[in-house]
Amino acid sequence: MTVKVAFIGLGAMGAPMAGHLRAHGLLCAVANRTHAKAVSLAATLGVAAPATLAELAAECDIVTLCVTADADVLATVAALAPHLKPGSIVIDHSTVAPNTARRAAARLAEVGVDFLDAPVSGGVEGANNGKLSVMVGGEADVLERARPVLEAYALRVTHLGGIGAGQATKAVNQVLVAGIAQAVCEGLALGEALGLDPQRLLPTLGAGAAGNWFLEKRGASLLRNEFGVGFKLALLHKDLAIVQGIAAQVGCSGRVIEQSLADYAELMRQGHGDDDISALIRLKRPA
């Protein structure tokens, strides 16, 4: 029998992920903090938009989450737990602290429900194209049961270890994302100031050791001052605040984290919180 899947959290990532589940015949219901948004997408996809999480939980075998903050994950799990069927699975695609994943898993275990922390990387493009990288923490057998769901929108699904390992991996990912954005924006601001032609500069850089995803996907748009294309910088700032705590716990250097937190806080102060993280170039250009 085909599993019935619900998706909670219909933002820039969640909505296309839900769409891929529907295309694979898996999606039965959607929910969102703003119920009207869930109703609208449900009508488009031809699925249900239950008025409460209790109704949603009772109908589904697997519930996937893609929400904003640690508190959102814990509150959603608390609302779902009394109504989920024993043996069902909750998959969390949010970016939160590893300990939050462990707390969510413990609450669900009380009612016989399994949990996977499964943050994703690949940006809005990856969500739209069904080519996300999914970093999974949890039991291997639970992952195998959930794999058809994850593969509906993933290019790669990797089991990293027990509960919390997915979020730990995402922490590493976000440090790299932040550091690469720092380097690309600073370098391209220098290229701009030196009067280099972007149409020659970008492919030249991309063909050598400086080539990377961020340069390829955001280099041209950021030089055109187009900052509405991808991951909101306010969300990276939120993620990095979590990562800062993780790094401090294990005694690792946090220079990239600290610089990026300060820079994105300044951009948010200027009113650019909804811009893509490539808006960092605003701070790299000559004053």
N, C-alpha and C positions, 0 to 999 in steps of 0.2 A: 504494500500500500504506500502511496505517496504521502510523505509527512506534510502536515499543515504548519506553516510558518507565519508568524506575525513579526512586523518590524515596527519598532518604536524609535522615533527621532527622525524627522523627515527634512533635515537641512540639506545643504549643498552636497553632502556625501550620502546621507541616508536615503533621500528620495530616489536617486538613480539606482542605488543598491536594491531598494525595494522593487524597482522596476525590473531588474534582472531576475529577481526571485519570481516575479509574476510571469516573465517570459519563459521560465523553466517550469511553470505549473506548480510552484511551491507556495506562493503567497496566498494567505487567506484573509489577513486583516492588517491594518496599519493604525498607528496612534501617534499623536504629537502633543506637545504641551499646549499649542494652540489648536483646539479641536477642529476648527473650521479648515485648517490646512490639511488635516487628515481626511476630512470629509471630501475635500476637493480632489486630493490624489486618489482616494478610494474610488471615486466616481470615474476617474480617468482609467484606472487599472481594472475596474470591475471586481473589487473586493470589498470587505466590510470595514467600517470605521466605528467600532463599538464605543459607546459613550463612557464606559469605565474600563479600567485595566482588569477588573475582576471578570467582566464579560469576555474580554480578549483572551485572558489566561485560560479560561475554561474550554475554549474552542481549539487551542493550538498544542502541537507537540513540541515545537521549538519556538522560542521568543528571542529575537535579536534586538539589541539596544545600540543606538548610536547617539548618545546625549552629550551634554557639555561638561558637566562637573562631577566631582566625586560625590557630592551630596545628591545630585540627580540620580546617579547610579544606585546609591543605597536606598533612596526613597522609592525608586521604581521597583527595585527588588522587594522591598518591604510590602509594597502594594500588590505585587504579583504573587508572592510566596503562598498566602493562604488559599489561593485559587488554582494554582498549577497542578496538573496531574502528576502523581508520582512517576518517576522515570522520564519526565520531560527534561528539556535542556534550555538553559538561558545562555546565550552567547552575547558577550559585551564587546562591542567594537569601539567604545569610547576610549579616550586617553585619560587615565587616572593613575593614582599611586598603586603600586603592587599590593600594599596593605589593604587598600579599598577592595581590590579584587578578592583578597582572602576573606575579608569580612562578608562580602556578598556571597561567596561560595559557602561559607559557614552557615549563613542564614538559610540558604536554599537546601543545604544538606539536611537541615532539621525537618524538612517536609519531603525528603526523598527526591529532590530535583538536582540534576547535575549542572555544572557551571564551567564555562570556558572564558578566560579573558583573552580577547582576540583583537587587539588594536590593529589598525591598518595603515599602510603607507602607499602613496601613489597619487595623491592629490585628487582634485575634482575630475581631472582627465581620466585617472585610473578608475574612479567610481563610474564615470559615464561609459567608459569602454569595457568595463568588467575585467580590468587587469590590475587589481590591487594586489599588494603583498600583505598577507595576513600572518601575524605573529601570535602563535597560540600557546597559552599556558593551561594546563589541566591534564586529566587522565587521557592516555592514548586511545583507549577504547571509546571514550566519549567523543573524542575528535573524529574517529572513524564513523561514528553514527551521524555526526554533524557535517561530515565532509561534503556531501552533495549540496548542502546549503551554501557553504563557504565557496565552493567551486563555481557557483552561479555568478559570482562577481570577482573572483580572484584569478590572477595569473599564477600565483605561488602561495601555497599554504604550508607553513613550517611549524612543526611541534618543537617548542623551545624548552619544555620542561613542565614542572608542576604549576599549580595556580600562582599567579604573579609573574611568571617568567615572560609571558607575552608583554605585560606592562613594563617590565625591566628592559626588554629589548626595545620597546618603543621609546623609552627614555634615552637609550643610546642613539636611536634614530634621530630624535629631535635635537640632540646636541650636534650631530652631523649636519642636519638641515640648517640649523642656525649658523654654524660655522661656515658652511658653504655659501649661504646667503651673504654673510659678512664679506667674504673674500670676493665674490662675484660683484656685489654692488660697489665695493671699494675699488676694485680693478676697473670696472666699466666707467665709474665716475672719473678715474684718472684718464682713461682713454678718451672720454668726452672732452675733458679739459685740455688734452693734448691735440684735439682736433682730428682724431682718427675717424675714418669712414666706417660706420657700423656694418655696412654691407660687406666690407672686406675684413673688418676686425673679427666679427663673431664667428664666421666659418673657419677662420684661421686659428682662433683660440680653440674652437670645438674639435678641430682635427688633431690637436696635440695633447700634451699631458694635462692641460687646464680644462679639457672637455669634461662636462658633467651634466646631469639632468637639468639642474636649475639654470645653467647657462643656456642650454638648448631650448628649454621651454619658456624661460622668462627674460632672456637677454634682450631680444628685440623689443618686446612689449615694454619693459621697464625704461628703455631708452626713448620710447615714444610717450612716456608718462602715462601708460595704461596700467592701472593697478586694480582692476576689477576682475581679474581672470582666475584667481585660485584661492589658496588658503589664507583666511583672514589673519592679519598680524595679531589681533587681540587674542585669537585662539592659541597662536604659538606662544604668546606671552603667558597665557594661562598654563600651557604645557610646561614651559620652562621653569615656572615657579615650582611645579611639582618636581621636576628633574633636579632643581637646585637642592631641594631637601634630600633627595635620594643620594646625590653626590656627596653632600655633607655627611650623611650617615656612614658612608664607606671611606671618607677621607680623601676623595679625589679632587683634583683641581677643578675649579669652576669658572675660569676666566672667560671663556666663550659664552657661558651661560650668563654671567654677570653683565658682560658688555651688551649682550642681546636683550636682556631684560631691561637695562637702562635705555637702550635705543628705542625699543618698541613701546616702552612707557612714555617716552617723549613724543613719539608719533601719535600715540593714543591721546596724549594731552593736547596735541595740535588738532585733534578731530579726525585722525586717519585710521581709527581702529578697525574699520570694515574693509580697508584696503588689503590687497595681497601682500605677503611678506616682502615682495620685491620693492615695495614702497620705501624700504630701507635706504634706497639710493638717495632719497631726499636729504638724508643726513650726511651723505658722503660727498655731495657736490660742494664746490667752493662756496663759501658764504657770500 
